[in-house]
Amino acid sequence: MDEKKRCQSCGMPLSEEFGNFGKETDGSANSEFCSFCYQNGGFVNPDQTLEEMIESSIENMTGSEVDMPLEKAIELANSFIPTLRRWKD
C-alpha cells in the first residue's frame, strides 16, 4: 500500500483537500479516522467487527467508483484492514 495518510479504521486515504477527516464533538478534525468511520467524537458504527469492515471494504473497492477486480479487493482488504490501529488488539 502507498504512503498516503489513511483512515485507521477503513484504510481510505485522508486529505485536507478531500475534506474527509472525521470530526470530534467540538467540530475539530480527527486526523486518524475518516468522516465515514468517525463523526461527533466517536465511531459511526461502534459495534462493527473487523470482519464486517473487511466485507464493506471489499464492496466499496469493487463498486463502480473504484471498480477493482474482486480477487484483488479480497486480498487487499484481508491483508491491510487488520493492520490498522482500530483493529489491532
DRENTORKOL-3810 file (N, C-alpha, C; in nm, 4 decimals):
REM DRENTORKOL-3810
@n.u->0.0855; n.v->-0.1179; n.w->0.0000; ca.u->0.0000; ca.v->0.0000; ca.w->0.0000; c.u->0.0894; c.v->0.1233; c.w->0.0000
@n.u->0.0451; n.v->0.2289; n.w->-0.0663; ca.u->0.1262; ca.v->0.3503; ca.w->-0.0768; c.u->0.1410; c.v->0.4207; c.w->0.0576
@n.u->0.2133; n.v->0.5311; n.w->0.0571; ca.u->0.2468; ca.v->0.6011; ca.w->0.1809; c.u->0.1499; c.v->0.7138; c.w->0.2179
@n.u->0.0336; n.v->0.7186; n.w->0.1546; ca.u->-0.0658; ca.v->0.8206; ca.w->0.1892; c.u->-0.1136; c.v->0.8013; c.w->0.3323
@n.u->-0.1514; n.v->0.9125; n.w->0.3952; ca.u->-0.2144; ca.v->0.9046; ca.w->0.5272; c.u->-0.3508; c.v->0.8383; c.w->0.5065
@n.u->-0.3785; n.v->0.7380; n.w->0.5886; ca.u->-0.5007; ca.v->0.6601; ca.w->0.5708; c.u->-0.5801; c.v->0.6503; c.w->0.6994
@n.u->-0.7113; n.v->0.6379; n.w->0.6841; ca.u->-0.8010; ca.v->0.6160; ca.w->0.7973; c.u->-0.7583; c.v->0.4888; c.w->0.8693
@n.u->-0.7468; n.v->0.4978; n.w->1.0003; ca.u->-0.7038; ca.v->0.3840; ca.w->1.0802; c.u->-0.8193; c.v->0.2919; c.w->1.1186
@n.u->-0.9301; n.v->0.3057; n.w->1.0455; ca.u->-1.0431; ca.v->0.2152; ca.w->1.0602; c.u->-1.0708; c.v->0.1423; c.w->0.9289
@n.u->-1.0805; n.v->0.2172; n.w->0.8177; ca.u->-1.1166; ca.v->0.1567; ca.w->0.6890; c.u->-1.0051; c.v->0.1587; c.w->0.5852
@n.u->-0.9029; n.v->0.2418; n.w->0.6053; ca.u->-0.7917; ca.v->0.2481; ca.w->0.5109; c.u->-0.8067; c.v->0.3518; c.w->0.4012
@n.u->-0.9169; n.v->0.4258; n.w->0.4016; ca.u->-0.9369; ca.v->0.5286; ca.w->0.2997; c.u->-0.8281; c.v->0.6365; c.w->0.3107
@n.u->-0.7768; n.v->0.6855; n.w->0.1968; ca.u->-0.6822; ca.v->0.7968; ca.w->0.2036; c.u->-0.7469; c.v->0.9191; c.w->0.2685
@n.u->-0.6725; n.v->0.9866; n.w->0.3565; ca.u->-0.7196; ca.v->1.1073; ca.w->0.4241; c.u->-0.6485; c.v->1.2283; c.w->0.3673
@n.u->-0.7223; n.v->1.3368; n.w->0.3502; ca.u->-0.6630; ca.v->1.4564; ca.w->0.2925; c.u->-0.7455; c.v->1.5796; c.w->0.3273
@n.u->-0.6757; n.v->1.6873; n.w->0.3568; ca.u->-0.7469; ca.v->1.8149; ca.w->0.3761; c.u->-0.8134; c.v->1.8555; c.w->0.2459
@n.u->-0.7482; n.v->1.8244; n.w->0.1347; ca.u->-0.8035; ca.v->1.8558; ca.w->0.0030; c.u->-0.9399; c.v->1.7901; c.w->-0.0175
@n.u->-0.9530; n.v->1.6646; n.w->0.0256; ca.u->-1.0802; ca.v->1.5932; ca.w->0.0134; c.u->-1.1775; c.v->1.6316; c.w->0.1243
@n.u->-1.1254; n.v->1.6899; n.w->0.2327; ca.u->-1.2112; ca.v->1.7290; ca.w->0.3451; c.u->-1.2790; c.v->1.6103; c.w->0.4095
@n.u->-1.2066; n.v->1.4991; n.w->0.4183; ca.u->-1.2710; ca.v->1.3770; ca.w->0.4669; c.u->-1.2209; c.v->1.3307; c.w->0.6034
@n.u->-1.1647; n.v->1.4201; n.w->0.6825; ca.u->-1.1259; ca.v->1.3839; ca.w->0.8185; c.u->-1.2511; c.v->1.3697; c.w->0.9049
@n.u->-1.2486; n.v->1.2747; n.w->0.9965; ca.u->-1.3557; ca.v->1.2621; ca.w->1.0933; c.u->-1.3601; c.v->1.3855; c.w->1.1822
@n.u->-1.4657; n.v->1.3998; n.w->1.2584; ca.u->-1.4822; ca.v->1.5187; ca.w->1.3444; c.u->-1.5006; c.v->1.4787; c.w->1.4905
@n.u->-1.4405; n.v->1.5606; n.w->1.5766; ca.u->-1.4592; ca.v->1.5462; ca.w->1.7206; c.u->-1.5888; c.v->1.6170; c.w->1.7607
@n.u->-1.6296; n.v->1.6039; n.w->1.8854; ca.u->-1.7545; ca.v->1.6658; ca.w->1.9307; c.u->-1.7507; c.v->1.8173; c.w->1.9193
@n.u->-1.6325; n.v->1.8778; n.w->1.9273; ca.u->-1.6205; ca.v->2.0236; ca.w->1.9148; c.u->-1.6090; c.v->2.0705; c.w->1.7698
@n.u->-1.6180; n.v->1.9764; n.w->1.6748; ca.u->-1.6100; ca.v->2.0106; ca.w->1.5330; c.u->-1.4698; c.v->2.0087; c.w->1.4754
@n.u->-1.3701; n.v->1.9887; n.w->1.5600; ca.u->-1.2328; ca.v->1.9838; ca.w->1.5091; c.u->-1.2088; c.v->1.8523; c.w->1.4357
@n.u->-1.1134; n.v->1.8560; n.w->1.3446; ca.u->-1.0819; ca.v->1.7379; ca.w->1.2644; c.u->-1.0076; c.v->1.6335; c.w->1.3461
@n.u->-1.0372; n.v->1.5085; n.w->1.3192; ca.u->-0.9630; ca.v->1.3965; ca.w->1.3756; c.u->-0.8742; c.v->1.3450; c.w->1.2635
@n.u->-0.7438; n.v->1.3492; n.w->1.2815; ca.u->-0.6505; ca.v->1.3160; ca.w->1.1741; c.u->-0.6247; c.v->1.1660; c.w->1.1585
@n.u->-0.6875; n.v->1.0824; n.w->1.2416; ca.u->-0.6669; ca.v->0.9378; ca.w->1.2315; c.u->-0.7779; c.v->0.8642; c.w->1.1575
@n.u->-0.8981; n.v->0.9208; n.w->1.1590; ca.u->-1.0131; ca.v->0.8499; ca.w->1.1039; c.u->-1.0892; c.v->0.9369; c.w->1.0041
@n.u->-1.1499; n.v->0.8717; n.w->0.9041; ca.u->-1.2247; ca.v->0.9446; ca.w->0.8016; c.u->-1.3663; c.v->0.9780; c.w->0.8492
@n.u->-1.4312; n.v->1.0642; n.w->0.7742; ca.u->-1.5663; ca.v->1.1090; ca.w->0.8095; c.u->-1.6714; c.v->0.9996; c.w->0.7913
@n.u->-1.6395; n.v->0.8932; n.w->0.7180; ca.u->-1.7340; ca.v->0.7831; ca.w->0.7031; c.u->-1.7314; c.v->0.6920; c.w->0.8259
@n.u->-1.6152; n.v->0.6860; n.w->0.8919; ca.u->-1.5992; ca.v->0.5983; ca.w->1.0080; c.u->-1.6178; c.v->0.6699; c.w->1.1414
@n.u->-1.5886; n.v->0.8013; n.w->1.1451; ca.u->-1.5797; ca.v->0.8718; ca.w->1.2728; c.u->-1.6481; c.v->1.0075; c.w->1.2633
@n.u->-1.7494; n.v->1.0305; n.w->1.3457; ca.u->-1.8219; ca.v->1.1573; ca.w->1.3479; c.u->-1.8593; c.v->1.1911; c.w->1.4920
@n.u->-1.8593; n.v->1.3210; n.w->1.5219; ca.u->-1.9047; ca.v->1.3697; ca.w->1.6518; c.u->-1.8338; c.v->1.3002; c.w->1.7690
@n.u->-1.7036; n.v->1.2754; n.w->1.7506; ca.u->-1.6234; ca.v->1.2210; ca.w->1.8596; c.u->-1.6304; c.v->1.0714; c.w->1.8801
@n.u->-1.6897; n.v->0.9976; n.w->1.7866; ca.u->-1.6986; ca.v->0.8528; ca.w->1.8023; c.u->-1.7177; c.v->0.7824; c.w->1.6698
@n.u->-1.7044; n.v->0.6519; n.w->1.6732; ca.u->-1.7236; ca.v->0.5739; ca.w->1.5513; c.u->-1.8699; c.v->0.5735; c.w->1.5102
@n.u->-1.8956; n.v->0.5844; n.w->1.3827; ca.u->-2.0308; ca.v->0.5811; ca.w->1.3276; c.u->-2.0958; c.v->0.4464; c.w->1.3597
@n.u->-2.0174; n.v->0.3411; n.w->1.3515; ca.u->-2.0663; ca.v->0.2069; ca.w->1.3811; c.u->-1.9744; c.v->0.1462; c.w->1.4872
@n.u->-1.9937; n.v->0.1813; n.w->1.6145; ca.u->-1.9010; ca.v->0.1381; ca.w->1.7195; c.u->-1.8973; c.v->-0.0133; c.w->1.7422
@n.u->-2.0018; n.v->-0.0835; n.w->1.7046; ca.u->-2.0062; ca.v->-0.2282; ca.w->1.7250; c.u->-1.9611; c.v->-0.3074; c.w->1.6027
@n.u->-1.9183; n.v->-0.2375; n.w->1.5001; ca.u->-1.8731; ca.v->-0.3049; ca.w->1.3778; c.u->-1.7537; c.v->-0.3952; c.w->1.4087
@n.u->-1.7548; n.v->-0.5138; n.w->1.3505; ca.u->-1.6448; ca.v->-0.6080; ca.w->1.3702; c.u->-1.5433; c.v->-0.5917; c.w->1.2571
@n.u->-1.4263; n.v->-0.6471; n.w->1.2793; ca.u->-1.3237; ca.v->-0.6472; ca.w->1.1753; c.u->-1.3769; c.v->-0.7155; c.w->1.0494
@n.u->-1.4447; n.v->-0.8256; n.w->1.0655; ca.u->-1.4986; ca.v->-0.8986; ca.w->0.9511; c.u->-1.5996; c.v->-0.8138; c.w->0.8728
@n.u->-1.6827; n.v->-0.7394; n.w->0.9438; ca.u->-1.7792; ca.v->-0.6515; ca.w->0.8773; c.u->-1.7084; c.v->-0.5392; c.w->0.8021
@n.u->-1.6002; n.v->-0.4844; n.w->0.8601; ca.u->-1.5249; ca.v->-0.3796; ca.w->0.7917; c.u->-1.4587; c.v->-0.4345; c.w->0.6660
@n.u->-1.4035; n.v->-0.5534; n.w->0.6752; ca.u->-1.3415; ca.v->-0.6151; ca.w->0.5571; c.u->-1.4445; c.v->-0.6333; c.w->0.4477
@n.u->-1.5614; n.v->-0.6834; n.w->0.4835; ca.u->-1.6683; ca.v->-0.7052; ca.w->0.3843; c.u->-1.7122; c.v->-0.5732; c.w->0.3199
@n.u->-1.7318; n.v->-0.4692; n.w->0.3999; ca.u->-1.7756; ca.v->-0.3411; ca.w->0.3428; c.u->-1.6644; c.v->-0.2796; c.w->0.2571
@n.u->-1.5398; n.v->-0.3013; n.w->0.2946; ca.u->-1.4284; ca.v->-0.2501; ca.w->0.2142; c.u->-1.4233; c.v->-0.3189; c.w->0.0781
@n.u->-1.4456; n.v->-0.4490; n.w->0.0783; ca.u->-1.4492; ca.v->-0.5233; ca.w->-0.0489; c.u->-1.5618; c.v->-0.4695; c.w->-0.1367
@n.u->-1.6777; n.v->-0.4476; n.w->-0.0778; ca.u->-1.7912; ca.v->-0.3930; ca.w->-0.1538; c.u->-1.7576; c.v->-0.2557; c.w->-0.2112
@n.u->-1.6934; n.v->-0.1698; n.w->-0.1315; ca.u->-1.6567; ca.v->-0.0359; ca.w->-0.1788; c.u->-1.5528; c.v->-0.0422; c.w->-0.2896
@n.u->-1.4533; n.v->-0.1284; n.w->-0.2746; ca.u->-1.3463; ca.v->-0.1362; ca.w->-0.3746; c.u->-1.3935; c.v->-0.1959; c.w->-0.5066
@n.u->-1.4935; n.v->-0.2823; n.w->-0.5022; ca.u->-1.5429; ca.v->-0.3433; ca.w->-0.6262; c.u->-1.6603; c.v->-0.2654; c.w->-0.6858
@n.u->-1.7049; n.v->-0.1605; n.w->-0.6178; ca.u->-1.8147; ca.v->-0.0773; ca.w->-0.6670; c.u->-1.7747; c.v->0.0047; c.w->-0.7884
@n.u->-1.8687; n.v->0.0760; n.w->-0.8430; ca.u->-1.8480; ca.v->0.1480; ca.w->-0.9691; c.u->-1.7426; c.v->0.2585; c.w->-0.9622
@n.u->-1.7243; n.v->0.3214; n.w->-0.8456; ca.u->-1.6265; ca.v->0.4302; ca.w->-0.8369; c.u->-1.4827; c.v->0.3805; c.w->-0.8452
@n.u->-1.4522; n.v->0.2693; n.w->-0.7802; ca.u->-1.3158; ca.v->0.2160; ca.w->-0.7793; c.u->-1.3011; c.v->0.1047; c.w->-0.8832
@n.u->-1.4007; n.v->0.0178; n.w->-0.8931; ca.u->-1.4077; ca.v->-0.0897; ca.w->-0.9922; c.u->-1.2851; c.v->-0.1823; c.w->-0.9891
@n.u->-1.2418; n.v->-0.2187; n.w->-0.8702; ca.u->-1.1286; ca.v->-0.3100; ca.w->-0.8541; c.u->-1.1782; c.v->-0.4532; c.w->-0.8754
@n.u->-1.0976; n.v->-0.5373; n.w->-0.9384; ca.u->-1.1374; ca.v->-0.6781; ca.w->-0.9519; c.u->-1.1596; c.v->-0.7419; c.w->-0.8143
@n.u->-1.2596; n.v->-0.8282; n.w->-0.8041; ca.u->-1.2986; ca.v->-0.8889; ca.w->-0.6773; c.u->-1.1819; c.v->-0.9582; c.w->-0.6075
@n.u->-1.1059; n.v->-1.0370; n.w->-0.6791; ca.u->-0.9954; ca.v->-1.1112; ca.w->-0.6181; c.u->-0.8931; c.v->-1.0172; c.w->-0.5553
@n.u->-0.8618; n.v->-0.9083; n.w->-0.6247; ca.u->-0.7660; ca.v->-0.8117; ca.w->-0.5720; c.u->-0.8224; c.v->-0.7416; c.w->-0.4485
@n.u->-0.9503; n.v->-0.7055; n.w->-0.4520; ca.u->-1.0147; ca.v->-0.6391; ca.w->-0.3376; c.u->-1.0151; c.v->-0.7299; c.w->-0.2154
@n.u->-1.0443; n.v->-0.8578; n.w->-0.2340; ca.u->-1.0448; ca.v->-0.9538; ca.w->-0.1235; c.u->-0.9058; c.v->-0.9644; c.w->-0.0626
@n.u->-0.8049; n.v->-0.9783; n.w->-0.1473; ca.u->-0.6671; ca.v->-0.9895; ca.w->-0.0994; c.u->-0.6239; c.v->-0.8636; c.w->-0.0242
@n.u->-0.6516; n.v->-0.7479; n.w->-0.0816; ca.u->-0.6112; ca.v->-0.6212; ca.w->-0.0210; c.u->-0.6815; c.v->-0.5988; c.w->0.1128
@n.u->-0.8116; n.v->-0.6174; n.w->0.1160; ca.u->-0.8880; ca.v->-0.5943; ca.w->0.2394; c.u->-0.8427; c.v->-0.6875; c.w->0.3510
@n.u->-0.8233; n.v->-0.8136; n.w->0.3186; ca.u->-0.7842; ca.v->-0.9108; ca.w->0.4204; c.u->-0.6415; c.v->-0.8931; c.w->0.4696
@n.u->-0.5549; n.v->-0.8360; n.w->0.3877; ca.u->-0.4165; ca.v->-0.8164; ca.w->0.4308; c.u->-0.3939; c.v->-0.6801; c.w->0.4959
@n.u->-0.4717; n.v->-0.5780; n.w->0.4565; ca.u->-0.4454; ca.v->-0.4415; ca.w->0.5030; c.u->-0.5326; c.v->-0.3973; c.w->0.6209
@n.u->-0.6611; n.v->-0.4205; n.w->0.6149; ca.u->-0.7535; ca.v->-0.3725; ca.w->0.7189; c.u->-0.7115; c.v->-0.4195; c.w->0.8592
@n.u->-0.6734; n.v->-0.5468; n.w->0.8780; ca.u->-0.6353; ca.v->-0.5905; ca.w->1.0136; c.u->-0.5120; c.v->-0.5196; c.w->1.0708
@n.u->-0.4334; n.v->-0.4536; n.w->0.9868; ca.u->-0.3130; ca.v->-0.3844; ca.w->1.0350; c.u->-0.3425; c.v->-0.2438; c.w->1.0857
@n.u->-0.4640; n.v->-0.1947; n.w->1.0642; ca.u->-0.4997; ca.v->-0.0583; ca.w->1.1037; c.u->-0.5230; c.v->-0.0489; c.w->1.2541
@n.u->-0.4948; n.v->0.0673; n.w->1.3102; ca.u->-0.4965; ca.v->0.0892; ca.w->1.4545; c.u->-0.6267; c.v->0.0432; c.w->1.5219
@n.u->-0.7414; n.v->0.0714; n.w->1.4610; ca.u->-0.8693; ca.v->0.0339; ca.w->1.5235; c.u->-0.8798; c.v->-0.1164; c.w->1.5467
@n.u->-0.8196; n.v->-0.1960; n.w->1.4635; ca.u->-0.8405; ca.v->-0.3409; ca.w->1.4659; c.u->-0.7279; c.v->-0.4166; c.w->1.5361
@n.u->-0.6251; n.v->-0.3468; n.w->1.5752; ca.u->-0.5170; ca.v->-0.4137; ca.w->1.6489; c.u->-0.5590; c.v->-0.4307; c.w->1.7942
@n.u->-0.5179; n.v->-0.5404; n.w->1.8544; ca.u->-0.5532; ca.v->-0.5663; ca.w->1.9958; c.u->-0.4766; c.v->-0.4800; c.w->2.0910
END
